[in-house]
Amino acid sequence: MKALLKSGAIVLIPEAEDDPERFAQWRTRAAEHVFVLRTQERGGAVLHDLGPRDEACREPLNVGYRTADARIKLISNLAPTPFELDGRVYASVEGLWQGLKFPSAADRRRVADLHGGAAKRAGAEAIPAEHFKYEGQKIVPGTHAHWKLMERACWAKFTQNEDAREALLATLPRPLTHVMRKDSTTIPGAIVAGIWMKIRKRLAEEHG
């Protein structure tokens, strides 16, 4: 194996005595990995594989329901992850969230049984209001009280659903984002991602 030093790069070139199949397999496995160079006492140097770039560099992981990664999809508020909050059962966090837009208990229960796109679209049927009531409390959309209710719902989801909890913890230590084509005006993606990471930290501490 020949190593050529160039500006900002080390070029590896297999030589005649090298096994071409073995080199090809290594190159495939190491594609998009991060390596750290550690010096040796006799003047040499060794490159150590730190793993895939996105994990080694802790690149932000965008959480959305449309992702092809089934585990990441479980973290999304649209995922079918039933949970109970204040004595009521919801099929998804989105089902609770969109149901709050309706004043009637019947509509809220109807939306509570939904997940995915159906839950998200259901909220469009509601007439916009300056506030809503939950457990007797008047809450204005987009306020801290609104976000704390979302946090409670997410906590209930991740503590009651083992698969969702494991999926969330598996994202450590990477930062989470929630960047969609159209951001919410009442609970921006940055707030949602912050809630997930806050819960993740608490779960990691409790589960050791």
C-alpha positions in Angstrom: 0.0 0.0 0.0 1.4 3.4 -1.0 0.3 6.6 0.8 0.7 9.9 -0.9 0.7 13.1 1.2 -1.2 16.0 -0.5 -2.5 19.3 0.7 -5.4 18.4 3.0 -5.5 14.7 2.0 -3.8 11.4 2.2 -4.2 9.3 -0.9 -4.0 5.5 -0.5 -3.0 3.5 -3.6 -2.9 -0.4 -3.6 0.2 -1.9 -5.0 0.8 -5.2 -6.8 1.4 -7.3 -3.7 -1.9 -6.0 -2.1 -5.1 -8.1 -2.2 -7.4 -6.0 -4.5 -10.5 -7.6 -3.1 -9.6 -7.0 0.5 -8.8 -3.3 -0.3 -12.1 -2.9 -2.1 -14.0 -4.4 0.8 -12.2 -2.0 3.3 -12.8 1.0 1.0 -16.5 0.2 0.9 -16.8 -0.3 4.7 -14.8 2.9 5.4 -16.6 5.2 2.9 -17.7 8.4 4.6 -15.9 7.5 7.8 -13.8 9.9 9.9 -10.2 9.0 10.8 -8.0 10.6 13.4 -4.2 10.5 13.0 -2.1 9.6 16.0 1.7 9.9 16.0 4.0 7.1 17.1 7.3 7.5 19.0 9.5 6.3 16.2 8.2 8.9 13.8 5.4 6.9 12.2 1.6 7.7 12.3 -1.5 5.6 12.5 -5.0 6.5 11.2 -7.8 5.3 13.6 -11.3 4.9 12.3 -13.8 6.9 14.4 -16.8 5.6 12.5 -19.4 7.1 10.1 -19.0 10.9 9.7 -22.5 11.8 10.8 -22.0 9.9 14.1 -18.3 10.8 14.7 -18.9 14.5 14.1 -22.3 14.4 15.9 -24.0 15.9 12.9 -27.7 17.0 13.6 -30.2 14.3 13.0 -33.5 15.6 11.4 -36.5 13.8 12.8 -39.6 13.5 10.5 -42.3 11.0 9.9 -41.4 10.7 6.2 -38.0 9.3 6.8 -37.1 5.8 5.5 -35.6 5.0 8.9 -38.3 3.2 10.9 -36.7 4.0 14.2 -36.4 7.7 13.6 -40.1 7.7 12.5 -41.0 6.4 15.9 -39.7 9.6 17.5 -42.0 11.7 15.3 -45.2 13.1 16.9 -47.1 11.5 14.0 -46.0 8.0 14.8 -48.6 5.4 16.0 -47.3 5.2 19.6 -50.3 5.0 21.9 -50.1 6.6 25.3 -52.3 7.8 28.2 -52.4 11.3 29.5 -54.7 12.6 32.2 -56.8 9.5 32.0 -57.3 9.6 28.2 -55.7 7.4 25.5 -54.2 8.9 22.4 -53.0 7.0 19.3 -50.2 9.6 18.7 -48.9 12.9 20.1 -50.2 14.5 16.9 -53.7 13.2 17.6 -53.6 15.0 20.9 -52.1 18.2 19.5 -54.5 18.5 16.6 -57.5 17.6 18.7 -56.8 20.6 21.0 -58.0 22.8 18.1 -61.5 21.5 18.6 -63.8 22.8 21.4 -66.0 19.7 21.5 -65.1 16.6 23.4 -66.5 14.4 20.6 -64.1 15.9 18.0 -61.2 15.7 20.3 -61.8 12.0 20.9 -62.2 11.4 17.2 -58.9 13.0 16.4 -57.2 11.3 19.4 -57.6 8.0 17.6 -55.6 9.2 14.6 -51.9 9.2 13.7 -49.7 10.1 10.7 -51.1 12.3 8.0 -54.7 11.7 9.0 -54.0 13.3 12.4 -52.1 16.2 10.9 -54.8 17.0 8.4 -57.6 16.7 11.0 -56.6 20.0 12.6 -57.2 21.9 9.4 -60.9 21.2 9.9 -61.1 23.2 13.1 -62.0 26.9 13.3 -59.0 29.0 14.5 -59.4 30.3 18.0 -57.5 32.6 20.3 -57.3 29.9 23.0 -58.4 26.4 24.0 -59.2 24.7 27.2 -57.5 21.6 28.6 -58.3 20.1 32.0 -60.1 23.4 32.8 -57.1 25.6 32.0 -57.3 28.2 29.3 -54.3 28.0 27.1 -53.2 30.3 24.3 -51.6 28.5 21.3 -47.9 29.2 20.9 -47.3 30.0 24.5 -45.1 28.4 27.1 -48.1 26.7 28.6 -48.9 25.2 25.2 -45.4 23.9 24.8 -45.3 22.4 28.3 -48.5 20.4 27.5 -46.6 19.1 24.4 -43.7 18.2 26.6 -46.0 16.3 29.0 -47.5 14.4 26.1 -44.1 13.5 24.7 -42.9 12.4 28.1 -46.0 10.1 28.4 -45.3 8.7 25.0 -41.6 7.9 25.6 -42.1 6.5 29.1 -45.0 4.3 28.1 -43.8 3.1 24.7 -40.6 1.0 24.9 -39.9 1.0 21.1 -40.2 4.8 20.9 -38.0 5.2 24.0 -35.3 3.0 22.7 -35.4 4.8 19.3 -35.0 8.2 21.1 -32.1 7.0 23.3 -30.4 5.4 20.2 -29.9 8.9 18.7 -27.5 9.9 21.5 -25.2 11.9 21.4 -26.3 13.5 18.2 -28.3 16.8 18.3 -31.9 16.5 17.0 -33.6 18.9 14.6 -37.1 19.0 13.2 -36.9 20.9 9.9 -40.0 20.6 7.8 -41.0 22.2 4.5 -43.4 24.4 6.4 -42.7 25.2 10.0 -45.5 25.4 12.6 -46.4 28.9 13.8 -47.5 27.7 17.3 -44.7 25.2 18.0 -41.7 25.7 15.8 -39.4 22.8 14.9 -36.7 24.1 17.2 -39.1 23.9 20.2 -40.1 20.3 19.3 -36.5 19.2 18.9 -35.6 20.8 22.2 -38.4 18.9 23.9 -37.2 15.6 22.5 -33.6 16.3 23.5 -34.7 17.3 27.0 -36.7 14.1 27.4 -33.8 12.1 26.0 -31.4 13.5 28.5 -33.7 12.8 31.4 -34.4 9.2 30.1 -30.7 8.6 29.7 -30.0 9.7 33.3 -32.8 7.5 34.7 -32.0 4.4 32.7 -28.3 4.7 33.2 
